């Protein structure tokens, strides 16, 4: 019986087409701007996001950090969600490395921020206060259940930011999942954004990397900061080649992952002892929790599930995050449901 790994879409492996592309990739020194495959990836990514240029970076965390450091100076303030990835899971990098002050607002149930709260959080021009410089939104929103923010909301958020002199960055690690869920091009979700990062190494299956997109001037400054952070890679076309395959072959199939997430949620919802934490999934994430009468924790349950060849993510004492992706088949979904049934 094969292992069904639902811990994250970061566990995806490169496809055979990616491995071949990596082996055959034309390469050069990307720090010198001479790697043709990296250049092709950056141009394609920028076009898909509706931006002027792109920058290949090792990780989404680095991409978000670079964006904040381009938009903000030391002592400036960024408005973001209290459940956002940048606030919770990026090592405090914007403060540690940029001296940027976070102003976390409560994420609403759908992952959005109340735009009236955003407006009211923008600082007056007063030497007592940090300068409000940047608004950051996450789409899809991980910790709110893989929720999707629609094009109208994203556009309005950008207008609120710009009308007050703020820049607008989108942590779009899974922006293509959001686009697939809504049935719109990804660029429609970030048309008001000054910058956007998306991951190649999650549901798109590439082994490494993200792309940061924005204006040509923004990317000019971003390239310098990437170098300062140690993110300048040399013959990076070997990695970028997999990213090109990801954009060509993986984006259009993401709705399959969403369908399997819904199937998984529907199956788990029928089991006594389990409940859906955020309702039916909007994208490729299913959050479920153990009911009070279950006599073991999520961590203990995860060990029991592993005996049935199923790996799950434990995100709280009694809560799981289950993520579908290219390497989880219909049979894998069935196997996961039966594994939960067996341990409960």
C-alpha positions as CSV (number, residue, x, y, z in Angstrom):
1,X,0.0,0.0,0.0
2,X,1.5,3.4,-1.0
3,X,1.8,6.2,1.5
4,X,-0.8,9.0,1.0
5,X,0.9,12.2,2.1
6,X,-1.6,14.9,3.0
7,X,0.6,17.0,5.2
8,X,1.1,19.7,2.6
9,X,1.4,20.4,-1.1
10,X,5.0,21.2,-0.4
11,X,5.7,17.5,-0.4
12,X,5.0,17.2,-4.1
13,X,7.7,15.7,-6.3
14,X,8.8,16.9,-9.7
15,X,7.0,15.2,-12.5
16,X,8.9,13.1,-15.2
17,X,8.5,16.0,-17.6
18,X,10.1,18.4,-15.1
19,X,13.0,16.0,-14.5
20,X,13.7,15.8,-18.2
21,X,13.4,19.6,-18.6
22,X,15.9,20.1,-15.8
23,X,18.4,17.7,-17.3
24,X,18.1,19.4,-20.7
25,X,18.0,23.0,-19.5
26,X,20.1,25.7,-21.1
27,X,21.9,27.6,-18.4
28,X,24.0,30.6,-17.7
29,X,25.0,32.7,-14.7
30,X,21.8,34.2,-13.4
31,X,23.5,36.7,-11.1
32,X,25.0,38.1,-14.3
33,X,21.5,38.0,-15.8
34,X,22.7,35.4,-18.4
35,X,20.6,32.3,-17.7
36,X,18.1,31.9,-20.6
37,X,15.8,29.5,-18.8
38,X,15.5,31.8,-15.7
39,X,14.8,34.7,-18.0
40,X,12.1,32.8,-19.8
41,X,10.5,31.7,-16.5
42,X,10.5,35.3,-15.2
43,X,8.9,36.7,-18.3
44,X,6.2,34.0,-18.4
45,X,5.5,34.5,-14.7
46,X,5.2,38.3,-15.1
47,X,2.9,37.9,-18.0
48,X,0.6,35.5,-16.1
49,X,0.5,38.0,-13.2
50,X,-0.1,41.0,-15.5
51,X,3.2,42.7,-14.4
52,X,6.2,44.1,-16.1
53,X,8.9,41.8,-14.7
54,X,9.6,38.9,-12.4
55,X,12.4,37.6,-10.2
56,X,13.1,33.9,-9.5
57,X,13.7,33.4,-5.8
58,X,14.5,30.3,-3.7
59,X,11.3,30.5,-1.6
60,X,8.1,32.2,-1.0
61,X,9.3,33.4,2.4
62,X,12.2,35.2,0.7
63,X,9.9,36.6,-2.0
64,X,7.6,38.1,0.6
65,X,10.6,39.4,2.6
66,X,12.1,41.0,-0.5
67,X,8.8,42.7,-1.3
68,X,8.4,44.2,2.1
69,X,12.1,45.4,2.1
70,X,11.5,47.1,-1.3
71,X,8.3,48.8,-0.3
72,X,9.3,49.7,3.3
73,X,12.3,51.3,5.1
74,X,13.4,50.8,8.7
75,X,10.7,51.9,11.1
76,X,7.9,51.8,8.5
77,X,4.8,49.8,9.2
78,X,3.1,47.0,7.2
79,X,-0.6,46.2,7.8
80,X,-1.4,42.5,7.5
81,X,-3.5,39.8,9.0
82,X,-2.9,38.2,12.4
83,X,-3.2,34.8,10.7
84,X,-1.2,35.6,7.7
85,X,1.8,33.5,6.7
86,X,4.1,36.6,6.8
87,X,3.1,37.3,10.3
88,X,3.0,33.8,11.7
89,X,5.5,31.6,9.7
90,X,8.3,33.7,8.3
91,X,10.6,33.9,11.3
92,X,9.9,37.5,12.0
93,X,12.1,38.3,9.0
94,X,10.5,41.7,8.2
95,X,11.3,42.9,11.7
96,X,14.6,41.1,12.2
97,X,16.1,41.9,8.8
98,X,14.2,45.0,7.7
99,X,13.3,46.8,10.9
100,X,9.7,46.9,9.6
101,X,6.9,47.2,12.2
102,X,4.0,44.8,11.7
103,X,0.4,46.0,12.4
104,X,-1.7,42.8,12.5
105,X,-5.4,43.1,12.1
106,X,-7.8,40.2,12.8
107,X,-8.4,38.1,9.7
108,X,-12.1,37.5,9.1
109,X,-13.4,34.0,8.7
110,X,-12.9,34.1,4.9
111,X,-9.3,35.3,5.2
112,X,-10.0,38.9,4.3
113,X,-9.3,42.0,6.3
114,X,-12.1,44.4,7.1
115,X,-11.2,47.3,4.8
116,X,-12.7,49.8,7.1
117,X,-10.3,48.6,9.8
118,X,-7.5,48.8,7.3
119,X,-8.4,52.4,6.5
120,X,-8.7,53.3,10.2
121,X,-5.3,51.7,10.9
122,X,-3.4,54.0,8.6
123,X,-1.3,56.3,10.7
124,X,-1.4,60.0,10.7
125,X,1.8,61.9,9.7
126,X,3.1,62.3,13.3
127,X,6.6,61.7,14.6
128,X,5.3,59.6,17.4
129,X,4.1,56.9,14.9
130,X,5.7,54.6,12.4
131,X,4.9,55.4,8.8
132,X,2.2,53.3,7.2
133,X,3.7,52.0,4.0
134,X,2.3,48.7,2.9
135,X,-0.8,46.4,2.9
136,X,-0.2,42.7,2.6
137,X,-3.0,40.2,1.8
138,X,-2.8,36.4,1.4
139,X,-4.7,34.5,-1.3
140,X,-5.6,31.7,-0.9
141,X,-5.5,32.1,2.9
142,X,-3.8,29.1,4.6
143,X,-4.8,29.4,8.2
144,X,-8.4,30.4,7.5
145,X,-9.0,27.1,5.7
146,X,-7.5,27.6,2.2
147,X,-10.1,30.3,1.6
148,X,-10.3,32.3,-1.6
149,X,-10.5,36.1,-1.9
150,X,-12.5,37.3,-4.9
151,X,-11.4,39.7,-7.6
152,X,-13.7,42.5,-6.5
153,X,-12.4,42.4,-2.9
154,X,-8.8,42.3,-4.1
155,X,-9.4,45.3,-6.3
156,X,-11.1,47.2,-3.6
157,X,-8.3,46.5,-1.2
158,X,-5.8,47.8,-3.6
159,X,-7.8,51.0,-4.1
160,X,-8.0,51.5,-0.3
161,X,-4.3,51.1,0.0
162,X,-3.4,53.4,-3.0
163,X,-5.9,56.1,-2.0
164,X,-4.0,56.4,1.3
165,X,-0.5,56.3,-0.2
166,X,0.2,52.7,0.7
167,X,1.7,50.0,-1.6
168,X,-0.1,46.7,-1.9
169,X,1.6,43.3,-1.9
170,X,-0.1,39.9,-2.4
171,X,1.3,36.8,-0.8
172,X,-0.1,34.6,-3.6
173,X,1.8,31.4,-2.7
174,X,-1.3,29.6,-4.0
175,X,-2.8,32.3,-6.2
176,X,-3.3,29.8,-9.0
177,X,-5.5,27.8,-6.6
178,X,-7.5,30.9,-6.0
179,X,-7.8,31.5,-9.7
180,X,-8.9,27.9,-10.4
181,X,-11.5,28.1,-7.6
182,X,-13.0,31.3,-9.1
183,X,-12.6,30.4,-12.7
184,X,-10.7,33.6,-13.5
185,X,-7.1,34.3,-14.7
186,X,-4.7,34.8,-11.8
187,X,-3.8,38.3,-13.1
188,X,-7.4,39.4,-12.4
189,X,-6.8,38.8,-8.7
190,X,-3.7,40.9,-8.5
191,X,-4.3,43.7,-11.0
192,X,-4.3,46.3,-8.3
193,X,-1.2,44.8,-6.5
194,X,2.1,46.5,-6.7
195,X,3.8,43.2,-6.2
196,X,2.9,39.5,-5.9
197,X,4.7,36.3,-4.9
198,X,3.6,32.9,-6.0
199,X,5.1,29.5,-5.3
200,X,6.2,26.9,-7.9
201,X,7.0,24.3,-5.2
202,X,3.6,23.7,-3.8
203,X,0.6,22.5,-5.8
204,X,2.5,23.2,-9.1
205,X,5.0,20.4,-8.2
206,X,8.3,22.1,-9.0
207,X,11.1,21.1,-6.6
208,X,12.3,24.6,-5.6
209,X,11.3,28.2,-6.0
210,X,8.9,31.1,-6.2
211,X,8.6,34.1,-8.5
212,X,8.2,37.7,-7.3
213,X,6.5,40.0,-9.8
214,X,6.0,43.7,-10.1
215,X,7.0,46.7,-12.1
216,X,10.4,46.8,-13.8
217,X,11.6,49.4,-11.3
218,X,10.4,47.2,-8.4
219,X,12.2,44.2,-9.7
220,X,15.4,46.2,-10.2
221,X,15.4,47.0,-6.5
222,X,14.3,43.5,-5.6
223,X,17.2,41.9,-7.4
224,X,19.7,43.9,-5.2
225,X,17.9,42.8,-2.0
226,X,17.8,39.1,-3.2
227,X,21.6,39.3,-3.5
228,X,21.9,40.8,0.0
229,X,19.8,38.0,1.4
230,X,22.0,35.3,-0.3
231,X,19.4,34.4,-2.8
232,X,21.4,35.0,-5.9
233,X,21.8,31.7,-7.7
234,X,24.2,30.9,-10.5
235,X,23.1,28.2,-13.1
236,X,19.6,28.3,-11.7
237,X,18.1,27.4,-15.1
238,X,18.2,23.8,-13.9
239,X,15.6,24.7,-11.3
240,X,13.7,27.3,-13.5
241,X,13.2,24.6,-16.1
242,X,10.9,22.7,-13.7
243,X,9.1,26.0,-13.0
244,X,8.3,26.5,-16.7
245,X,6.8,23.0,-16.9
246,X,4.8,23.8,-13.8
247,X,3.3,26.9,-15.4
248,X,2.7,25.0,-18.7
249,X,1.2,21.8,-17.3
250,X,0.1,22.2,-13.6
251,X,-1.9,25.3,-13.5
252,X,-4.9,24.1,-15.5
253,X,-5.3,20.9,-13.5
254,X,-5.6,22.4,-10.0
255,X,-9.4,22.0,-10.1
256,X,-8.7,18.3,-9.9
257,X,-7.1,18.8,-6.5
258,X,-10.0,20.9,-5.4
259,X,-12.5,18.2,-6.4
260,X,-10.5,15.6,-4.4
261,X,-10.4,17.9,-1.4
262,X,-14.2,18.2,-1.5
263,X,-14.5,14.4,-1.8
264,X,-12.2,14.0,1.1
265,X,-14.1,16.5,3.2
266,X,-17.4,14.9,2.4
267,X,-16.1,11.4,3.4
268,X,-14.6,12.6,6.6
269,X,-17.7,14.6,7.6
270,X,-19.7,11.3,7.8
271,X,-17.3,9.8,10.4
272,X,-18.3,10.0,14.1
273,X,-15.7,11.9,16.1
274,X,-14.7,14.2,13.2
275,X,-16.0,17.6,12.2
276,X,-15.1,20.1,9.4
277,X,-13.4,23.1,11.1
278,X,-14.2,25.6,8.3
279,X,-17.0,23.9,6.4
280,X,-16.5,22.5,2.9
281,X,-13.1,23.4,1.3
282,X,-12.8,26.2,-1.1
283,X,-9.5,25.0,-2.6
284,X,-7.1,22.1,-1.9
285,X,-7.1,22.3,2.0
286,X,-9.4,20.4,4.3
287,X,-9.3,21.3,8.0
288,X,-10.9,18.8,10.4
289,X,-10.9,18.5,14.1
290,X,-11.6,15.7,16.7
291,X,-14.8,16.0,18.6
292,X,-14.5,16.2,22.5
293,X,-15.5,12.5,23.0
294,X,-12.5,11.2,21.0
295,X,-10.0,10.0,23.7
296,X,-6.8,11.0,22.0
297,X,-5.1,14.1,20.5
298,X,-4.5,14.9,16.9
299,X,-0.8,14.1,17.3
300,X,-1.7,10.6,18.7
301,X,-4.2,10.2,15.8
302,X,-1.5,11.0,13.3
303,X,0.7,8.2,14.6
304,X,-2.3,5.8,14.3
305,X,-2.9,7.0,10.7
306,X,0.7,6.4,9.8
307,X,0.1,2.7,10.5
308,X,-2.4,2.9,7.7
309,X,0.1,4.6,5.4
310,X,-1.5,8.0,5.7
311,X,0.4,11.1,6.7
312,X,-1.5,14.2,8.0
313,X,-0.6,17.7,9.2
314,X,-1.3,18.4,12.8
315,X,-2.0,22.2,13.3
316,X,-3.5,22.2,16.8
317,X,-4.0,19.8,19.7
318,X,-7.2,18.4,18.1
319,X,-7.0,19.7,14.5
320,X,-5.6,18.5,11.2
321,X,-4.8,20.2,7.9
322,X,-5.1,17.8,4.9
323,X,-3.9,19.1,1.6
324,X,-4.6,17.5,-1.8
325,X,-2.2,17.7,-4.7
326,X,-1.0,16.1,-7.9
327,X,0.4,13.0,-6.1
328,X,-2.9,12.3,-4.2
329,X,-5.2,10.2,-6.4
330,X,-8.9,9.3,-6.0
331,X,-7.7,6.0,-4.5
332,X,-5.5,7.9,-2.1
333,X,-8.5,9.9,-0.9
334,X,-10.5,6.7,-0.3
335,X,-7.5,5.3,1.6
336,X,-7.3,8.4,3.8
337,X,-11.1,8.2,4.6
338,X,-10.8,4.5,5.5
339,X,-7.8,5.2,7.7
340,X,-9.6,7.7,9.7
341,X,-12.6,5.4,9.9
342,X,-10.3,2.6,11.2
343,X,-8.7,4.7,14.0
344,X,-12.0,6.2,15.1
